[in-house]
Amino acid sequence: MAVPKKRTSKSKRDSRKAVWKRKAAVHAQKAISLGKSILSGKNDGFVYPMAEESTEDGEE
């Protein structure tokens, strides 16, 4: 099993944790922004299927 050879310093640990949390915050902000744009109808960069009535040739 892989074992670290030396103890990681607190500053390096905190720095890595801060980067991880910053990435998570950025992704969360993008998700909120995308959700708001979808709800307002102003979305351009996200394509999703709209709920439409199914029409087939033989029904009408």
Secondary structure, 3 states (H helix, E strand, C coil): CCCCCCCCCHHHHHHHHHHHHHHHHHHHHHHHHHHHHHHHCCCCCCCCCCCCCCCCCCCC
